Amino acid sequence: MEQYEPDSLTPLSRPQLAAMHRSFRNGRAAMSRRSLMRASAGGALAVGGLGALTGCGIPAASKSSGGISSEDHSAKEKVINFSNWTEYIDMSDDEKHRPSLEAFTKRTGIKVKYTEDINDNVEFFGKIKPQLAAGQDTGRDIIVLTDWLAARLIRYGWVQKLDPANLPHAYTNLATQFRNPDWDPGRAYSYPWQGIATVIAYNTKATGGKEITSVSQLLDDPKLKGKVGLLSEMRDTIGMTLIDMGKDPRTFKADDFDAAIARVQKAVDNKQVRRFTGNDYISDLSKGDLAACLAWAGDVVQLQADNPHVKFAIPDAGYISSTDNMLVPNKARHKTNAEKLMDYYYEPAVGAELAAWINYVSPLETGIVKPELAKIDKDVANDPLIVPDKEMSAKAHNFRSLTAKEDTAFEQKFAQLTGG
């Protein structure tokens, strides 16, 4: 039977399994203030996912420069089937309405069947991979996936190339820092739903009022010994360490990765690091059990609302930025309708409404979304963790795409470091 490129046939490795289990146990897939957070453990695709495709019971999709399209029924069928993460869209106070979706339907006549059926990337991929592999309709017109998985689907030719004519607001208003990921240059196949920033968070009560502004402080400052938290997600912790070492996570080599591992290992051996965490750092940081840690910006925004001692810092060297992305899967029946909805969320007022509710990094250019957001909530509009200023945007770094061989090797080394 026809096969994928070799890396898709690699059986799930023990390091990749470890990465997945870390994510479910205490990564962004763990229970949090917004139910299940986005799982981003790199390479953990094959449980119920890519590893299952090595058998010949499911025909492989052909490898191509674009996805497999089908007849577009958008003109006759005024509907969109939209799968997204839990609690990742605006909702009325009584939790019975989704205002932005209802406004879209009122304007266009297109009804949106919105389903919160994504709890983590791996699990959701297991739901849709049989249809994708067989070249069949998944029953969904828009899916939202974290960048590493979005990259895989694009490479396998499992999502459709978008029509720029249907995305004028998205093309114009997308923030510069999100325009050209190495896995989708120019955003030919995807547009960000929201951005995710990895920053430094600290509790001034636990640090004695001292500001913590660099990874070097986390790893080396003796006054923080035993009270430092690092993230259990490889791309976040090693990516931030690479940046601190003067290496670009978009272009680093294997030797650079090993040097970053060694640097963190030294801090672990010296008992500088209390533990590796997912977003369970929230409680420890608020209580002061962790004085400082790597953290996800969306959590920090919520923590600051509850605890005035919690502060954040964007290291001068930069920070890791990732995205959750909207894609149109192969054989989707309503591609044009889907593109219209994608574009709708890049209208300034709509994008601002979404950002005000979910408090993640808005993918719209700051100068475009900030004035609209200020009409809703001035504090949110002035929060760089939601609307990055020029300084923060300039410091954003993506973690480059990995080959399957690199993924396995890097996850193994990180698992040894974390004890995962």
Disulfide bonds with the S-S distance in Angstrom:
none
